[in-house]
Amino acid sequence: MAASGRDLGVFLYDLLTAAKNHLPEVSGQYRLAVGGLDRTDDGLRAAFARAPELKGGLYGVAYQPWVELRDELSSLLTMTRNDIDATAEALVLATEVYAAGDDEAAAEFRRLLTRPGYGEPRPGYLPPGARGGTT
């Protein structure tokens, strides 16, 4: 049975919390990972630098495949981060659409948004009683 009424309102609040708190935190971790990969250029060049008399050029034959692997990983992490951000935006829209279709759900949703200790979800915040949240 699908949620409706007050139960749906609580569920919508939880979705909004995921969209505005949890998913941005996950996206931020991907952003940090991509930043770390992007800062490896100088270190990679130094690590692969070779004496000119050795075959394979200045950086050897393994350098280019390593750079390509790093760039592919960076691209995949960036795409994943973008997908997470888009999912968060879609969840915000879904909460608005579902709340508009159920007056009782909308009332509970608005009540939670204005309730002391809950309010509008913000990054890093979990309402009292939520797993890992403060009381």
C-alpha positions in Angstrom: 0.0 0.0 0.0 1.3 3.4 -0.9 1.9 6.1 1.7 -0.7 8.9 2.0 -1.7 11.6 4.4 0.6 12.2 7.4 2.8 9.2 6.5 3.4 10.6 3.1 4.2 14.0 4.6 6.9 12.4 6.8 8.3 10.5 3.9 8.4 13.6 1.8 10.3 15.4 4.6 12.8 12.4 4.7 13.2 12.7 0.9 13.9 16.4 1.2 16.5 15.7 3.9 18.1 13.2 1.6 18.1 15.7 -1.3 19.5 18.6 0.7 21.7 16.9 3.2 22.8 13.4 2.4 23.2 13.5 -1.4 25.2 16.7 -1.4 27.6 15.1 1.2 28.1 12.1 -1.1 28.6 14.4 -4.1 31.1 16.4 -2.1 33.2 13.2 -1.6 33.2 12.6 -5.3 34.3 16.3 -5.8 37.2 15.8 -3.4 38.3 12.6 -5.2 38.2 14.3 -8.6 40.2 17.2 -7.2 42.8 14.8 -5.8 43.1 13.1 -9.2 43.4 16.4 -11.0 46.3 17.4 -8.7 48.4 14.4 -9.7 50.0 15.8 -12.9 53.2 17.1 -11.4 53.7 14.0 -9.2 53.1 11.6 -12.0 55.6 13.4 -14.3 58.2 13.3 -11.5 57.5 9.7 -10.7 57.8 8.6 -14.3 60.7 10.8 -15.3 63.6 8.8 -16.7 67.2 9.4 -17.8 67.2 10.5 -21.5 69.4 7.5 -22.5 66.7 5.0 -21.5 64.3 3.8 -24.2 60.7 4.9 -24.2 61.1 8.7 -24.0 61.3 11.1 -21.1 58.5 9.4 -19.1 58.8 5.8 -20.4 56.1 3.6 -21.9 54.0 3.2 -18.8 53.3 7.0 -18.3 50.7 7.5 -21.0 48.5 4.5 -20.1 48.6 5.6 -16.5 47.5 9.1 -17.4 44.7 7.7 -19.5 43.5 5.5 -16.7 43.6 8.4 -14.3 41.7 10.6 -16.7 39.1 7.9 -17.3 38.6 7.5 -13.6 38.3 11.3 -13.1 35.7 11.4 -15.9 33.6 8.5 -14.3 33.8 10.1 -10.9 32.7 13.5 -12.4 29.7 11.8 -14.2 28.7 10.1 -11.0 28.9 13.3 -9.0 26.7 15.0 -11.7 24.2 12.2 -11.5 24.0 12.5 -7.7 23.5 16.2 -8.0 20.7 15.6 -10.6 19.1 13.0 -8.3 19.0 15.5 -5.4 17.3 18.1 -7.7 14.8 15.5 -8.8 14.0 14.5 -5.2 13.3 18.2 -4.3 10.9 18.4 -7.3 9.3 15.1 -6.3 8.6 16.3 -2.8 6.9 19.4 -4.2 4.8 17.4 -6.7 3.7 14.8 -4.2 2.9 17.3 -1.5 0.7 19.3 -4.0 -1.3 16.1 -4.6 -2.2 15.3 -1.0 -3.5 18.0 1.3 -2.9 16.0 4.5 0.6 15.1 3.3 1.3 18.7 2.4 0.1 19.9 5.9 2.4 17.4 7.7 5.3 18.2 5.4 4.8 22.0 6.1 4.5 21.2 9.8 7.8 19.4 9.9 9.5 22.2 7.9 8.4 24.7 10.5 8.7 22.6 13.6 11.4 23.7 16.1 14.3 21.2 15.9 13.4 20.1 12.4 12.9 23.0 9.9 14.2 23.2 6.4 16.9 20.6 5.9 20.4 22.0 5.5 23.7 20.4 4.7 25.2 18.3 7.6 22.0 18.5 9.6 19.8 15.6 10.8 16.7 16.3 12.8 16.4 15.0 16.4 15.8 11.3 16.5 17.2 10.6 13.0 20.0 8.1 12.8 23.2 9.8 13.7 21.4 13.1 14.4 21.6 15.2 17.5 19.0 15.2 20.1 
